[in-house]
Amino acid sequence: MIGRSQDLTIAQKRAIWAWAFLSMPVVFYVTIRFYPAAQAFGASFTNWNIVGRMEFIGLANYSRLLQDPAFWKVIGNTFAYLGLGVPISMLASFVIAYFLDRVRFGHGLLRALYFIPHLTTAVAMAWVWRWFYQPAPVGAFNVWLVGLGFPQVAFLRSTTHALPAVLAPAIWAGIGFQIVIFLAGLKAIPRTYYEAATIDGAGAWRVLFEITLPLLRPTIVFLVVTSSIAYLRIFDYVYAMTNGQGGPLDSTKPLVLKIFETAFAHFEMGYAATQTVVLFAILLVISRMQIRLLRSR
Amino acid sequence: MIGIRKTAPGHIAAWTLLLLGGIVMVMPFVFMLAASFKYNNEIYELSLLPHEPTLDNYRRLFERSGFLRWFGNSLLIGTLTTASVLFFDSLVGYTLAKFRFRGRYLVFVAILSTLMIPTEMLVLPWYSMARTFGWLDTYWGVAFPGLMTGFGTFLMKQFFEGVPDDLLDAGRLDGLNEFQVWWQVAMPLVAPALSALAIFTFLGNWTAFLWPLIVITDRNLYTLPVGLASFSGEFQTEWEMVMTGASVATIPTILVFLLLQRYIIRGIAMAGLKA
């Protein structure tokens, strides 16, 4: 035994240690990540329903999905969350970070005020916002509207206002993270660039468009991709603000909530798996597209 | 710095607007906390200072709901998961950063690629796995999918790459085996990264919702977010009770932030830039 282990070269001994360190993680990643991912993909071609027998049904789930009006409804909602959430949050967080970057006095305190919402439990904050959205005299928003002489807004009870009303707290909670990343990106731009531009007599807008924004491109790519993924996967706020229904009349229901319902209320696991494959494909396409668009300009 | 005199009025205006915006950002917390110290008859006044502050809501919350238990569940699951993530993610990150062996690149790419798989896709197979092995309604059932993370592994790998090999070799010359070199020499050198990872992981678990909602149906085993979501039936119109529950879920994370603000902000900026 001893003789044999002395025969091993240092490199071989190191390799044995490396695989010993990796043994449990490899088992974990195979069984808890790759195998389930493959299983979900495979299940999308079956009629799996937890209790009964699982049968291969080809593309039946996919064609059912294409003809399911409820699916197109949630796809529309999901892209509404994305289409509103990403531009609004990006613009707001950039403007705040841009000015915050120039502030020295009370910088830490101001940053903390904007960042704190990011650390909260979505379900807890969903309750606070639900309270604000109540009709007067309970909800603060309607009390203020009435006080200013405006009619009350139905917010979560209206099929047109509910989606923005659910999105608002998600944006509110998300921009703290985006601000911190923008601040780090802004700090990484060398001061000499600005000084050179000032000497050349460039105004603030020209500096912004010709120096700051181009140099921030990696930061912008990162944030657009991460926030797009977050809005496409929106779930916690919707579930908690609509009692898990995505109502009224499915007007706030995103794809992930439909997946949850299909799987755990109707137990149509195969059909739900098909929807997760679609979600995966959307996430993949959107992030590829954005990286390509923003990099090659 | 540049032209401070010229931009001073603009500066003050910007500063004031930033402060106002920041106050608006934290208003939901202020209202939430204020409501949690109010009696029910005062809840309709939207004043920020209760006339008669009371801890009655907190007492009733802990008596009438499983809140204390849920708080404990979240704390326990968060702590165990964080310990596991810190141990394994840094072990794997270290191995990938500091060992040269065949298959290293493959393992790295494989782990990195798990970042592309959305959790929503995995919860269905996890559920059937948990059902098969009897993990539904157990702490283990909530925790097992998060015991290691691709993100943490990637983060730790980046930091271990900055640890000089000479220090590790010095440890080996002192007769430490490879495990001890990692644990005793390398780990203390990446303490800032470990603390950042610990904070992210704990917060991520503290706020996690989808998977605990799926795997737990026993009210006693709810985590805080799942318990809070179940309030809709119980306390629907008692907004002061709901706000008390929300406060209990939120206050710990805000306290942690206020204590560790510098690490958290630096950690996020660091992780964001490295990614």
Interface residues (C-beta under 8 A of the other chain):
Chain A: A11 R14 A15 W17 A18 W19 F21 L22 M24 P25 V26 F28 Y29 I32 R33 F34 Y35 P36 A37 Q39 A40 A43 I50 I96 F99 L100 R102 V103 F105 G106 G108 L109 L110 R111 A112 L113 Y114 F115 I116 P117 L119 T120 T121 A122 V123 A124 M125 W127 V128 W129 W131 F132 P137 V138 A140 V143 P169 W172 G176 F177 V180 I181 L183 A184 G185 A188 R191 Y194 E195 T198 T219 F222 R233 F235 D236 Y239 A240 N243 G244 V256 I259 F260 A263 F264 M269 A272 A273 T276 V277 L279 F280 L283 L284
Chain B: M1 I2 G3 H11 A14 W15 L17 L18 L19 G21 G22 I23 M25 V26 P28 F29 F31 M32 A35 I43 Y44 L46 F88 L91 V92 Y94 T95 F99 R100 F101 R102 R104 V107 A110 I111 T114 M116 I117 P118 E120 M121 L122 V123 L124 P125 W126 Y127 S128 M129 R131 F144 P145 L147 M148 G150 T153 E178 F179 W182 L203 W206 T207 F209 L210 L213 I214 L224 P225 V226 L228 A229 F231 S232 W239 V242 M243 G245 A246 S247 A249 T250 T253 I254 V256 F257 L258 Q261 I265 I268 A269 G272 L273 A275
